[in-house]
C-alpha cells in the first residue's frame, strides 16, 4: 500500500509495504514467542505447584482421584474436575431476594469432606461453594478434604483428617465456630441447600440426614465397646426412633468393617438385624462380617435366616455350602 500526500513532504509519507513487512516480521515473531513462552511457563508453574501440594490415588478401575486436603480452585481449573464443578456451580437456584447472612457466618469455618468419585459430592460441593460466594463470604473459610474409595482405606484421608468426625457419607459439611462443630449437612440438604444454610446461620439447624448412623458412629467413637454392650437395649430403643431404613446402619457397618473396626461393625450389623428383622440383606451383611471375624457357626445361622425369608437367595445358598465346609474341620 502507498500513502500519498499532496504537500511537499511527499517523500516522508511514502512507505513501501514490502520493506515495512520485512522489518516488522522478526519483531512480531519474537513478541509472539515471548508471550507463548510466558503462557506455557504460567501453566507449567500452576500445574507443578498444585501437583506438589495435592495427593492423588488410583482406584480399582484405574481412575485418578484426590485424597487429603487440597485448594478449592483446583476443582475449577483442572480438566478432570472443572466440567462437573462448573456445571453444578451454575445450576444452583438462588432466591430473588438477596440473602443477608454474611454477618451470621463471617466467623464460621466449614470443613468439607468429599469424594471426587462421588455423585453427591460432585453435585452438592459446587452448589455449596456458589451459595457461599453469593453470600459474600471468603473462600478461605472453607477447607476441602478428599477421601479414598478403595477397599483398604474406605472413606478415610491420608493424614487421618476424618478421624473422630464420624464421616460415613459424603459430602459432609461441618460448620465450626472457634474450631468447635455446631452444625453439619450430611450427603445432601435436609430441606434445600439455601434453607439448610439459612437455618444454620440463624441458629436453628435441621437435624442432618442419617440420624441413626450419626448417633451410633458417635457412640462407638466416644464410648468403650463394653459399656455400649451393657446398655445395648437402651441404644436400640433410641435407634428405633432415629433410623429410617436399613441402609443407614448397613452402610456405616461397612465403613467400620473396611477400616478394621470389626467389633464395632459387628455391633452395628447386629443392631440392624433387630431394627429390620424381616429384611434378608441385614442378615447377609451381618453374616459376612461374622465370617470375616472367623465366627463361622454364627455366620452360618445368619445365612440360614436369609433363606427363611428369601428361599431362592443364590448368594446365601453358596455361602452356606462354603461355611459348612469350614465348620466341619
CORSULRA-V87247 format. One record per pair of residues at least 12 apart in sequence whose ideal C-beta (glycine too) atoms are under 10 Angstrom apart, sorted by the first residue. I is the first residue (numbers start at 0). J is the second residue. D is the distance in whole Angstrom. If there is no record, write none. Layout:
I:J:D + I:J:D
This chain:
0:14:8 + 0:15:9 + 0:16:5 + 0:19:9 + 1:13:7 + 1:14:7 + 1:15:8 + 1:16:8 + 2:14:6 + 2:15:10 + 2:16:10 + 45:73:10 + 45:76:7 + 45:77:10 + 46:76:9 + 46:77:9 + 48:70:10 + 49:69:8 + 49:70:7 + 49:72:9 + 49:73:6 + 49:76:8 + 49:77:8 + 50:73:10 + 50:77:10 + 52:67:9 + 52:68:9 + 52:69:7 + 52:70:7 + 52:73:9 + 53:65:6 + 53:66:9 + 53:67:7 + 53:68:9 + 53:69:5 + 53:70:8 + 53:73:7 + 53:77:9 + 53:145:8 + 54:66:5 + 54:67:4 + 54:68:9 + 54:69:8 + 54:145:8 + 54:147:10 + 54:156:9 + 54:157:5 + 54:158:9 + 55:67:9 + 55:69:9 + 55:79:10 + 55:115:9 + 55:145:9 + 56:145:9 + 56:147:6 + 56:148:9 + 56:149:7 + 56:152:8 + 56:157:9 + 57:149:9 + 58:116:7 + 58:147:8 + 58:148:6 + 58:149:6 + 58:150:10 + 59:148:9 + 59:149:6 + 59:150:8 + 60:116:9 + 60:148:10 + 62:79:9 + 62:115:9 + 62:116:7 + 62:148:9 + 63:79:7 + 63:115:9 + 63:116:10 + 64:79:9 + 64:80:10 + 64:114:7 + 64:115:5 + 64:116:5 + 64:117:9 + 64:145:7 + 64:146:9 + 64:147:8 + 64:148:7 + 64:149:9 + 65:77:9 + 65:79:9 + 65:80:8 + 65:113:9 + 65:114:9 + 65:115:5 + 65:116:9 + 65:143:9 + 65:144:9 + 65:145:4 + 65:146:9 + 65:147:10 + 66:114:9 + 66:115:9 + 66:144:9 + 66:145:5 + 66:146:7 + 66:147:5 + 66:148:9 + 66:149:10 + 66:152:8 + 66:155:9 + 66:156:6 + 66:157:5 + 66:158:10 + 66:160:10 + 67:143:10 + 67:144:7 + 67:145:6 + 67:146:9 + 67:147:9 + 67:156:5 + 67:157:4 + 67:158:6 + 67:160:7 + 68:110:9 + 68:142:7 + 68:143:7 + 68:144:5 + 68:145:8 + 68:156:8 + 68:157:9 + 68:158:8 + 68:160:7 + 69:113:10 + 69:115:9 + 69:142:10 + 69:143:6 + 69:144:8 + 69:145:6 + 70:138:9 + 70:143:8 + 71:84:10 + 71:111:9 + 71:124:9 + 71:128:7 + 71:131:10 + 71:138:6 + 71:139:9 + 71:141:6 + 71:142:9 + 71:143:6 + 72:84:10 + 72:128:10 + 72:138:8 + 73:143:9 + 74:88:9 + 74:113:9 + 74:115:8 + 74:121:10 + 74:124:8 + 74:125:7 + 74:128:8 + 74:143:8 + 75:88:8 + 75:125:9 + 75:128:9 + 77:115:10 + 79:115:8 + 80:115:6 + 80:121:9 + 80:125:10 + 81:125:10 + 82:121:10 + 83:115:9 + 83:118:9 + 83:120:10 + 83:121:5 + 83:122:8 + 83:124:10 + 83:125:7 + 84:115:10 + 84:121:8 + 84:124:8 + 84:125:5 + 84:128:8 + 84:129:10 + 85:125:7 + 86:121:9 + 86:122:9 + 86:125:8 + 87:120:10 + 87:121:7 + 87:122:5 + 87:123:8 + 87:124:8 + 87:125:4 + 87:126:5 + 87:127:10 + 87:128:9 + 87:129:8 + 88:124:9 + 88:125:4 + 88:126:7 + 88:127:10 + 88:128:7 + 88:129:5 + 88:130:10 + 88:132:9 + 89:125:8 + 89:126:9 + 89:129:7 + 90:122:8 + 90:125:8 + 90:126:7 + 90:129:8 + 91:122:10 + 91:123:10 + 91:125:8 + 91:126:4 + 91:127:9 + 91:128:9 + 91:129:5 + 91:130:6 + 91:132:10 + 91:133:8 + 91:191:10 + 91:192:7 + 91:193:8 + 92:126:9 + 92:191:8 + 92:192:9 + 92:193:8 + 93:129:8 + 93:130:8 + 93:133:6 + 93:192:10 + 93:193:7 + 94:133:10 + 94:193:6 + 94:194:10 + 94:197:9 + 97:133:8 + 97:134:9 + 97:135:10 + 98:130:8 + 98:133:7 + 98:134:6 + 98:135:9 + 98:193:7 + 98:196:9 + 98:197:7 + 98:200:9 + 99:134:9 + 99:135:10 + 99:197:10 + 99:200:10 + 100:130:9 + 100:133:10 + 100:134:5 + 100:135:9 + 100:136:9 + 100:193:10 + 100:196:7 + 100:197:6 + 100:199:9 + 100:200:4 + 100:201:8 + 101:133:10 + 101:134:5 + 101:135:5 + 101:136:6 + 101:137:10 + 101:200:9 + 102:134:10 + 102:135:10 + 102:200:9 + 103:134:9 + 103:196:10 + 103:197:9 + 103:199:9 + 103:200:4 + 103:201:7 + 103:202:8 + 104:131:8 + 104:134:7 + 104:135:10 + 104:136:6 + 104:140:8 + 104:174:8 + 104:176:10 + 104:196:8 + 104:197:10 + 104:199:8 + 104:200:5 + 105:134:10 + 105:135:9 + 105:136:7 + 105:137:8 + 105:140:8 + 106:140:9 + 106:175:10 + 106:176:6 + 106:177:8 + 107:136:8 + 107:140:7 + 107:141:10 + 107:174:6 + 107:175:7 + 107:176:6 + 107:177:10 + 107:181:8 + 107:182:9 + 107:199:8 + 107:200:8 + 108:137:10 + 108:139:9 + 108:140:5 + 108:141:7 + 108:142:7 + 108:173:9 + 108:174:8 + 108:175:5 + 108:176:8 + 108:177:9 + 108:178:8 + 109:127:8 + 109:128:10 + 109:131:8 + 109:136:9 + 109:140:6 + 109:141:5 + 109:142:7 + 109:143:9 + 109:172:6 + 109:173:7 + 109:174:5 + 109:175:7 + 109:182:9 + 109:183:9 + 109:184:9 + 109:196:10 + 109:199:10 + 110:141:8 + 110:142:5 + 110:143:8 + 110:144:7 + 110:160:8 + 110:161:10 + 110:164:8 + 110:166:10 + 110:171:8 + 110:172:8 + 110:173:4 + 110:174:8 + 110:175:7 + 110:178:10 + 110:180:9 + 110:183:9 + 111:123:9 + 111:124:6 + 111:127:7 + 111:128:9 + 111:141:6 + 111:142:7 + 111:143:5 + 111:144:7 + 111:145:10 + 111:169:9 + 111:170:6 + 111:171:7 + 111:172:6 + 111:173:8 + 111:184:10 + 112:124:10 + 112:142:9 + 112:143:8 + 112:144:5 + 112:145:8 + 112:146:6 + 112:154:8 + 112:156:8 + 112:160:8 + 112:161:6 + 112:164:7 + 112:166:5 + 112:168:9 + 112:169:6 + 112:170:6 + 112:171:4 + 112:172:8 + 112:173:7 + 112:183:10 + 112:185:10 + 113:127:10 + 113:143:7 + 113:144:7 + 113:145:6 + 113:146:7 + 113:166:10 + 113:169:5 + 113:170:4 + 113:171:8 + 113:172:9 + 114:145:7 + 114:146:5 + 114:147:8 + 114:148:6 + 114:154:8 + 114:169:5 + 114:170:8 + 115:143:10 + 115:145:6 + 115:146:9 + 115:148:9 + 116:145:9 + 116:146:9 + 116:147:9 + 116:148:5 + 116:149:10 + 116:169:9 + 117:145:10 + 117:146:8 + 117:148:7 + 117:154:10 + 117:168:9 + 117:169:5 + 117:170:7 + 117:186:9 + 119:168:8 + 119:169:7 + 119:170:6 + 119:185:10 + 119:186:5 + 119:187:6 + 120:145:9 + 120:146:9 + 120:169:5 + 120:170:5 + 120:171:10 + 120:186:9 + 121:170:9 + 122:170:9 + 122:187:8 + 123:169:9 + 123:170:5 + 123:172:8 + 123:184:8 + 123:186:8 + 123:187:6 + 123:188:8 + 123:192:7 + 124:141:10 + 124:143:8 + 124:169:9 + 124:170:5 + 124:172:9 + 126:188:9 + 126:192:6 + 126:193:10 + 127:141:8 + 127:170:8 + 127:172:6 + 127:184:8 + 127:188:9 + 127:192:7 + 127:195:10 + 127:196:8 + 128:141:7 + 128:143:9 + 129:192:9 + 130:192:6 + 130:193:6 + 130:195:10 + 130:196:6 + 130:197:10 + 131:196:8 + 133:193:9 + 134:193:10 + 134:196:8 + 134:197:10 + 134:200:9 + 140:175:10 + 141:172:9 + 142:160:9 + 142:173:9 + 142:175:9 + 143:170:9 + 144:156:5 + 144:157:9 + 144:158:9 + 144:160:5 + 144:161:7 + 144:164:9 + 144:166:9 + 144:169:10 + 144:171:9 + 144:173:10 + 145:157:9 + 145:160:10 + 145:169:9 + 146:160:9 + 146:161:6 + 146:166:7 + 146:169:6 + 146:170:10 + 146:171:9 + 147:161:10 + 147:257:10 + 148:169:9 + 149:257:9 + 150:257:6 + 151:257:7 + 151:258:9 + 151:259:9 + 152:257:8 + 152:258:8 + 153:167:10 + 153:253:7 + 153:254:6 + 153:255:10 + 153:256:9 + 153:257:4 + 153:258:6 + 154:166:6 + 154:167:7 + 154:168:8 + 154:169:7 + 154:171:10 + 154:250:10 + 154:253:10 + 154:254:6 + 154:257:8 + 154:258:8 + 155:254:9 + 155:257:9 + 155:258:6 + 161:258:10 + 162:220:9 + 162:258:10 + 163:217:9 + 163:220:6 + 163:221:9 + 164:180:8 + 164:183:9 + 164:216:9 + 164:217:10 + 164:220:9 + 165:183:9 + 165:185:9 + 165:209:10 + 165:212:8 + 165:213:6 + 165:214:9 + 165:215:9 + 165:216:4 + 165:217:5 + 165:218:10 + 165:219:9 + 165:220:6 + 165:221:9 + 165:251:9 + 165:254:10 + 166:183:10 + 166:185:9 + 166:216:9 + 166:254:8 + 167:185:8 + 167:186:9 + 167:209:7 + 167:212:6 + 167:213:8 + 167:215:9 + 167:216:6 + 167:247:9 + 167:248:10 + 167:250:6 + 167:251:5 + 167:252:9 + 167:253:9 + 167:254:5 + 167:255:8 + 168:185:5 + 168:186:4 + 168:187:9 + 168:207:9 + 168:208:7 + 168:209:6 + 168:212:8 + 168:213:9 + 168:247:9 + 168:250:7 + 168:251:9 + 168:254:9 + 169:185:9 + 169:186:7 + 170:184:8 + 170:185:8 + 170:186:7 + 170:187:8 + 171:183:6 + 171:184:7 + 171:185:5 + 171:186:7 + 171:207:8 + 171:208:10 + 171:213:10 + 172:184:4 + 172:185:8 + 172:186:10 + 172:188:9 + 172:192:10 + 172:195:9 + 172:196:9 + 172:199:9 + 172:207:9 + 173:185:9 + 173:207:10 + 174:196:9 + 174:199:6 + 174:200:9 + 174:204:8 + 181:199:8 + 181:202:9 + 181:204:8 + 182:195:9 + 182:196:9 + 182:198:8 + 182:199:4 + 182:200:9 + 182:202:9 + 182:203:10 + 182:204:4 + 182:205:9 + 182:206:10 + 182:207:8 + 183:199:9 + 183:204:8 + 183:206:10 + 183:207:5 + 183:208:10 + 183:213:8 + 184:196:8 + 184:199:8 + 184:204:9 + 184:205:9 + 184:207:6 + 184:208:8 + 185:206:10 + 185:207:4 + 185:208:5 + 185:209:6 + 185:210:9 + 185:212:9 + 185:213:7 + 186:207:8 + 186:208:6 + 186:209:7 + 187:207:10 + 187:208:7 + 188:205:8 + 188:207:9 + 188:208:9 + 189:204:9 + 189:205:4 + 189:206:7 + 189:207:7 + 189:208:6 + 190:205:6 + 195:207:9 + 206:241:9 + 208:243:9 + 208:247:9 + 209:241:9 + 209:242:9 + 209:243:8 + 209:244:10 + 209:246:9 + 209:247:5 + 209:248:9 + 209:250:8 + 209:251:8 + 210:237:10 + 210:238:9 + 210:240:8 + 210:241:4 + 210:242:7 + 210:243:8 + 210:247:8 + 211:237:9 + 211:238:5 + 211:239:9 + 211:240:9 + 211:241:4 + 211:242:3 + 211:243:7 + 211:244:9 + 211:247:5 + 211:248:6 + 211:251:8 + 211:270:9 + 211:271:9 + 211:274:8 + 212:238:9 + 212:241:9 + 212:242:7 + 212:246:9 + 212:247:4 + 212:248:6 + 212:249:9 + 212:250:7 + 212:251:4 + 212:252:9 + 212:254:9 + 212:267:8 + 213:241:8 + 213:247:9 + 213:251:9 + 214:234:8 + 214:237:7 + 214:238:7 + 214:240:10 + 214:241:5 + 214:242:8 + 214:247:10 + 215:227:9 + 215:234:7 + 215:237:9 + 215:238:7 + 215:241:9 + 215:242:8 + 215:247:9 + 215:248:7 + 215:251:6 + 215:252:9 + 215:255:10 + 215:263:9 + 215:266:8 + 215:267:6 + 215:270:7 + 215:271:10 + 216:248:10 + 216:251:6 + 216:254:8 + 216:255:8 + 216:263:9 + 216:267:9 + 218:230:10 + 218:234:7 + 218:237:9 + 218:238:10 + 218:263:9 + 218:266:9 + 218:267:10 + 219:251:9 + 219:255:7 + 219:260:8 + 219:262:9 + 219:263:4 + 219:264:9 + 219:266:7 + 219:267:8 + 220:260:10 + 220:263:9 + 222:234:10 + 224:260:10 + 224:262:6 + 224:263:7 + 224:265:10 + 224:266:7 + 227:263:9 + 227:266:7 + 228:262:10 + 228:266:7 + 231:266:8 + 231:269:9 + 231:270:8 + 231:273:9 + 232:273:9 + 234:266:9 + 234:270:7 + 235:269:10 + 235:270:6 + 235:273:6 + 235:274:7 + 238:267:10 + 238:270:6 + 238:271:9 + 238:273:9 + 238:274:6 + 239:270:10 + 239:273:9 + 239:274:6 + 241:274:10 + 242:270:9 + 242:271:8 + 242:274:6 + 242:275:8 + 244:274:9 + 244:275:8 + 244:278:9 + 245:271:6 + 245:272:9 + 245:274:7 + 245:275:4 + 245:277:10 + 245:278:5 + 245:280:7 + 245:281:5 + 245:284:9 + 246:271:9 + 246:275:10 + 246:280:9 + 246:281:10 + 247:267:10 + 247:271:8 + 247:274:9 + 247:275:10 + 248:266:10 + 248:267:5 + 248:268:7 + 248:269:10 + 248:270:6 + 248:271:4 + 248:272:10 + 248:274:7 + 248:275:9 + 248:281:8 + 248:284:9 + 249:267:8 + 249:268:8 + 249:271:6 + 249:275:9 + 249:278:9 + 249:280:7 + 249:281:7 + 249:283:9 + 249:284:5 + 249:285:9 + 250:267:10 + 250:284:10 + 251:263:9 + 251:264:8 + 251:267:6 + 251:268:9 + 251:271:9 + 252:264:5 + 252:265:8 + 252:266:9 + 252:267:4 + 252:268:5 + 252:269:9 + 252:270:9 + 252:271:7 + 252:281:9 + 252:284:6 + 252:285:8 + 252:287:9 + 252:288:7 + 253:267:9 + 253:268:9 + 253:284:7 + 253:287:9 + 253:288:9 + 254:267:9 + 255:267:6 + 255:268:9 + 255:288:9 + 256:268:8 + 256:284:9 + 256:287:8 + 256:288:6 + 256:291:7 + 256:292:9 + 261:288:7 + 261:289:10 + 261:291:7 + 261:292:5 + 261:293:10 + 262:288:10 + 262:292:8 + 264:284:9 + 264:285:9 + 264:287:10 + 264:288:5 + 264:291:9 + 264:292:9 + 265:285:8 + 265:288:5 + 265:289:7 + 265:291:9 + 265:292:7 + 265:294:8 + 265:297:9 + 266:288:10 + 267:284:9 + 267:285:9 + 267:288:9 + 268:281:7 + 268:282:9 + 268:283:10 + 268:284:5 + 268:285:4 + 268:286:9 + 268:287:8 + 268:288:5 + 268:289:8 + 268:301:9 + 269:281:9 + 269:285:6 + 269:288:9 + 269:289:9 + 269:297:10 + 269:301:10 + 270:285:10 + 271:284:7 + 271:285:7 + 272:284:9 + 272:285:6 + 272:286:10 + 272:301:8 + 272:304:8 + 276:304:9 + 276:308:9 + 277:308:6 + 278:305:10 + 278:308:7 + 278:309:9 + 279:301:10 + 279:302:10 + 279:304:8 + 279:305:5 + 279:306:8 + 279:307:9 + 279:308:5 + 279:309:4 + 279:310:10 + 279:312:6 + 279:314:10 + 279:315:8 + 280:305:8 + 280:308:10 + 280:309:9 + 280:312:10 + 281:301:9 + 281:304:9 + 281:305:9 + 281:308:10 + 282:298:10 + 282:300:9 + 282:301:5 + 282:302:7 + 282:303:9 + 282:304:4 + 282:305:5 + 282:306:9 + 282:307:9 + 282:308:8 + 282:309:10 + 282:312:10 + 282:315:8 + 283:301:7 + 283:302:7 + 283:304:9 + 283:305:5 + 283:309:9 + 283:312:8 + 283:314:7 + 283:315:7 + 283:318:8 + 284:301:9 + 285:297:9 + 285:298:8 + 285:300:10 + 285:301:5 + 285:302:10 + 285:304:9 + 285:305:10 + 286:298:5 + 286:299:8 + 286:300:8 + 286:301:3 + 286:302:5 + 286:303:9 + 286:304:8 + 286:305:7 + 286:314:10 + 286:315:8 + 286:318:7 + 286:319:9 + 286:322:8 + 287:301:8 + 287:302:9 + 287:314:10 + 287:318:8 + 288:301:9 + 289:301:6 + 289:302:10 + 289:322:10 + 290:302:9 + 290:318:8 + 290:321:9 + 290:322:7 + 290:325:8 + 293:325:9 + 295:321:9 + 295:322:5 + 295:323:9 + 295:324:10 + 295:325:5 + 295:326:5 + 295:327:10 + 295:328:10 + 296:322:8 + 296:325:9 + 296:326:6 + 297:322:10 + 298:318:8 + 298:319:9 + 298:321:10 + 298:322:6 + 298:325:9 + 298:326:9 + 299:318:8 + 299:319:6 + 299:321:10 + 299:322:4 + 299:323:7 + 299:325:9 + 299:326:6 + 300:319:10 + 300:322:10 + 301:315:9 + 301:318:9 + 301:319:10 + 301:322:10 + 302:314:8 + 302:315:4 + 302:316:8 + 302:317:9 + 302:318:5 + 302:319:5 + 302:320:10 + 302:321:9 + 302:322:7 + 303:315:8 + 303:319:7 + 303:322:10 + 305:318:9 + 305:319:9 + 306:319:7
